[in-house]
């Protein structure tokens, strides 16, 4: 996996340039820079960055609205830069996974630590989601095999171990997963 990609959405070109320099100096790839909320949404959909760092005070669509859309549609993780008074307005997003709000004035260390934590959290979440998907697949396979085993035991008067070995042997002989063999058995006896 390459460097994490960040999209910067700031209404001030000077601030945007400073952020780009900070991120580039610290090993992050800046996928783009935009200056309004609507362009931010278009660029996120086109570029698919890992993280969007955006200012609350964006023209056309403010940063809060952009953040809500990005999080609801699971397009990107978000760091929203806001004033202390604006931070109170975004409280509902603060519990969302993939969202962080930091207040102005920005400190370089605080910003980089937040970005680093966001990327670490995302990697961990992705790992856990993959584990969940894998476990669901294992469970589904077991359910299919158990169902097929039951049918073999009933129709061929086999013991549980014999039925399992038959499914396993068919899987190995044909080079097909046990789940597919089990599905075929269920289909054959379902007629």
C-alpha positions in Angstrom: 0.0 0.0 0.0 1.4 3.4 -1.0 1.3 6.6 1.0 -2.0 7.6 2.5 -3.8 10.1 0.2 -5.3 13.3 1.6 -7.6 15.8 0.0 -7.4 19.3 1.4 -10.5 21.6 1.3 -9.7 25.1 2.6 -11.2 28.4 1.7 -7.8 30.1 2.1 -5.1 29.3 -0.5 -2.3 30.2 2.0 -3.6 27.8 4.6 -4.1 25.1 2.0 -0.6 25.5 0.8 0.8 25.3 4.3 -1.2 22.1 5.0 0.1 20.6 1.7 3.7 21.3 2.7 3.2 19.8 6.2 1.6 16.7 4.8 4.2 16.2 2.0 7.1 16.7 4.5 5.7 13.9 6.6 5.2 11.3 4.0 1.6 11.9 3.0 0.4 12.3 -0.6 -1.8 15.3 -1.2 -4.4 14.0 -3.8 -5.7 17.5 -4.4 -6.7 20.9 -3.0 -10.1 22.5 -3.4 -11.6 25.7 -2.1 -15.4 25.0 -1.8 -17.6 22.3 -0.5 -19.3 21.3 -3.7 -15.9 20.9 -5.5 -14.7 18.9 -2.5 -17.6 16.4 -2.9 -16.9 16.0 -6.6 -13.2 15.5 -6.1 -13.7 13.0 -3.3 -15.9 10.9 -5.6 -13.4 11.2 -8.4 -10.2 10.6 -6.5 -11.2 8.4 -3.5 -8.8 9.9 -1.0 -8.2 8.1 2.3 -8.8 11.3 4.3 -10.3 14.7 3.7 -9.0 17.6 5.8 -11.6 20.4 5.5 -12.3 23.8 6.9 -15.7 24.4 8.5 -15.9 27.8 6.6 -16.1 26.5 3.0 -18.2 28.5 0.5 -21.2 27.0 -1.3 -21.5 24.0 1.1 -19.9 24.4 4.5 -17.5 21.9 5.9 -20.0 20.4 8.4 -22.4 19.5 5.6 -19.6 18.1 3.5 -18.4 16.0 6.4 -21.9 14.6 7.0 -22.2 13.6 3.4 -18.8 12.0 3.3 -19.4 10.0 6.5 -23.0 9.0 5.6 -21.9 7.7 2.2 -18.7 6.2 3.6 -16.6 8.1 1.0 -13.7 9.1 3.2 -12.6 9.7 6.8 -12.8 13.4 7.8 -10.8 15.9 9.9 -12.9 19.0 10.3 -11.0 22.2 11.2 -13.3 24.6 13.2 -13.3 27.4 15.7 -14.2 26.6 19.3 -17.7 27.9 18.8 -18.2 25.9 15.5 -17.0 22.8 17.3 -20.1 22.8 19.5 -22.2 22.8 16.3 -20.7 19.5 15.1 -21.1 17.5 18.3 -23.4 15.0 16.6 -20.6 13.9 14.2 -18.0 13.5 17.0 -19.1 10.0 17.8 -18.9 8.8 14.2 -16.1 6.5 13.2 -13.7 8.2 10.8 -14.4 11.7 12.1 -12.3 14.1 14.1 -12.7 17.8 14.8 -9.7 20.0 15.7 -9.9 23.6 16.6 -8.1 26.6 15.2 -5.4 27.7 15.5 -3.8 24.5 14.2 -0.7 23.2 15.8 1.5 21.1 13.5 2.1 18.4 16.0 -1.6 18.1 17.0 -2.6 18.0 13.3 -0.1 15.3 12.4 -0.9 13.2 15.5 -4.6 13.4 14.6 -3.9 12.4 11.0 -1.7 9.5 12.1 -4.4 8.3 14.6 -7.0 8.5 11.9 -5.0 6.3 9.6 -4.1 3.8 12.3 -7.8 3.6 13.3 -8.9 3.0 9.7 -6.3 0.2 9.2 -7.6 -1.5 12.4 -11.2 -1.1 11.4 -10.5 -2.5 7.9 -8.7 -5.5 9.5 -11.6 -6.1 11.9 -14.1 -5.8 9.1 -12.2 -8.3 7.0 -12.1 -10.7 10.0 -15.8 -10.4 10.4 -16.4 -11.1 6.7 -14.1 -14.1 6.9 -15.9 -15.5 10.0 -19.3 -15.0 8.4 -18.1 -17.0 5.4 -16.8 -19.8 7.6 -20.1 -19.9 9.4 -22.0 -20.0 6.2 -19.8 -22.8 4.9 -20.4 -24.8 8.1 -24.2 -24.3 7.9 -24.2 -25.6 4.3 -22.0 -28.5 5.2 -24.1 -29.4 8.2 -27.3 -29.3 6.1 -25.7 -31.5 3.4 -24.3 -33.9 6.0 -27.8 -34.2 7.5 -29.3 -35.1 4.1 -26.6 -37.7 3.4 -27.1 -39.2 6.8 -30.9 -39.4 6.2 -30.9 -40.6 2.6 -27.8 -42.9 2.6 -27.9 -44.1 6.2 -24.4 -42.7 6.9 -22.9 -41.8 10.2 -22.1 -38.1 10.8 -18.3 -38.8 10.3 -18.9 -40.8 7.1 -21.1 -38.0 5.7 -18.5 -35.4 6.4 -15.7 -37.6 4.9 -17.8 -38.0 1.8 -18.3 -34.3 1.4 -14.6 -33.7 2.1 -13.4 -36.3 -0.4 -15.7 -34.9 -3.1 -14.3 -31.5 -2.4 -10.7 -32.7 -2.7 -11.3 -34.9 -5.8 -13.1 -32.2 -7.7 -11.0 -29.3 -6.5 -14.2 -27.5 -5.4 -14.8 -25.9 -2.0 -16.8 -28.0 0.6 -19.4 -25.2 0.5 -20.0 -25.7 -3.2 -20.2 -29.5 -2.8 -22.6 -29.1 0.1 -24.8 -26.8 -2.0 -24.9 -29.3 -4.8 -25.9 -32.1 -2.3 -28.7 -29.9 -0.9 -29.9 -29.1 -4.4 -29.8 -32.8 -5.5 -31.9 -33.9 -2.5 -34.2 -30.8 -2.6 -35.9 -32.0 -5.8 
